């Protein structure tokens, strides 16, 4: 049984109790309804959301927003949301969705389509907007973007007269040699079997020149050769020791802490780790660059958060107004300056004052624009579970890489059945 099965079972049981007496089941939503709303999203590790919500509540005292923080891990967030929506509960109004959930939630009828003319989407990063569209309809509004970055100890590389690695071979060489010399672990990403591992594997496959599914998510396009090459990059790092065994327990926060506490030479993480690192013991000693790949810069996975409205919300008009407010240019600037998350407004990446304050913005924009979105399939959760489970077996040396990718391709074919 996969490791997440108990979690999903618990989430289904939660459907009978979430929201307590406040929840009303089986009621249709109200597109014109106004009143108090609940914003359900992942745990706020930056504490910048509450001031923005407080400002809304000051302006709209009859439509106050309550922040409901779900677990940190994306899998657990989705499980709680799905349990709530399957129960047709009106407990959640605005949903903070991982960009990859748009298709699933729209296909299930859990979120409502939105009028694209109500938002300045033409001023957003184009790849980010695409993550909010399903079957040519806008079902969510981009709030933050994301793309994997390579964090590195600039002070050490400068001391050794080295540039940050652009290829896996360069990363391996520097991680092994300098890790030993400076008594640091070489490299880590997010290797616990959950969505983070799926993303790390997808980036490895993409950076080897392959892909897992077609862009529309309708066909398995996993090439066994490139998939094995990508997986061998990770397995080889663990076998040779430049990826520490402890990394098999890492999610985003664990890998962030390992790097900013000075225990890692290189780390793959999302941009939100940049701000805390500047305020840590390695502040001023690190840099960021694009992920390395097989023969040159790699291809990251496009991440981020989209805001959607529950189909069962009784106050959908207030929810829509809140999303307009929350994704406006002023608040998007705060997304970057206070939350260290990548904003979705393109012009913020070209602002000279912001670039001076955040020198990594050009690299970040380049990483986002070159990143590959995860497939827009309503079966994505099953796909992610299959990938993370299979890859975890390989990283634990329970199954060789070639057998792993062959079995994974077969399992994905059973999930994604072409009509």
C-alpha positions, 0 to 999 in steps of 0.5 A: 500500500502506498504511504499516503493511503492512510492520509487519504483515508483520514481525509475521507473520514474528515468529510463527515466532520469538517466545519462542524455545525457551520457546514451545510451539505448539499446546498448549491452555491450563490453567484450573487451572494455576499458576506463572510468568506473563508480562504482555505490555503496551505500553511502560511510559513511567512506570516505575510498573508494576515496583514493583507487579509486584515486590510481587506477586513478593514475595508469590507467589515461586512464581508470579513475573510477568515484564513484557514491554514491547511497542512504544509504538504500539497497532498494533504491540502488537496485531500482536505479540500476534496473531502470538503467539496465531495461533501458539497460543504459551503465551509470553504469559499476561496480555494488556494489551489496548486496550479496542477489541480485546476483541471481536476477541480474544474472537471469535477464541477467543484470550482466555478468558471470566471470572467477573464475580462475582470482580471488583467491577465494580459499583464501576467506571465503567459505560462502562469495564466495557462495553468488557470485555464481548462477546456478554454475557460478560466477557472482560477486566477494566478496568485503566485508562480513558481519554478525550481531553482538551484541554490548554491554556496556562492562564497565557497564557489568563489573561493574555488574560482568556480561558476555554478554548475550548468550540467549534472556532471559539473554538479556531481563533481563540485558536490563530491569534491567541495562537499568533502573539502568543506565537510558539507552534504553535496546536494538535496531536493525534495525526496520524501514520497509525495508531490515534491518527489514527483516534481523532482523526478519530472524535472530530472526527466525534462532536463534529460530531454524527455517528458512523462505525459503529453502537454494535454495530459491525454497520453503517456509519452515517457521514453524509457531511455530519458526517464532512466537517465533522469532517475539515474542522476538521483539514484547515482547521487545517493549511491555515491553519497553526494546526495545524503540519505537524510534527503529521502526525508526532505520536503520543502521546509526540511531542505530549506533549513538544511541549506540555510543552516549551512549543511548543504552546498547545493539545494533544489528548492522553490523561490520562497526559500530565498527570503529566509536564506537572506536572513539566516547564517548564510545571508550574503553567502549564497546565490541562485541559478537555473537547475542544471541538466544533462547537457546544459541548463535544465527544465524546471516544473512550473508551480504556484498557487491559483485562487478559485471559488468553490461551487458550493460557496454561498458568498461567491460575489464576495469571493470574486471581489476578494480574488480581484483585490488579492491578485491586484498589482499592489498586493502582488508586489507584497507577494514578492517583498513580504512573502518571497514568492514569485508574483504573477505580474510580468512588469514586477520582474523588470522593475529596476528597484526590485531587481536591485533589492532582489538580484535573482529576479532575472534568473527567476523570470527566465526559470519560470518562462522556461519551466514546463507546466505539469499536465492538465489532467483530471487524473493528476493525483493518481499520476503523482502518487504512481510516480512518487511511489515508484521513484521512492522505491528506486531511491531506496535501492529496492528496484533498479532504474530500468525496471522502475521506469518500465513498470511506471510507464505501464502503470501510467498507461492504466491511469491515462487511458486514451479514448 
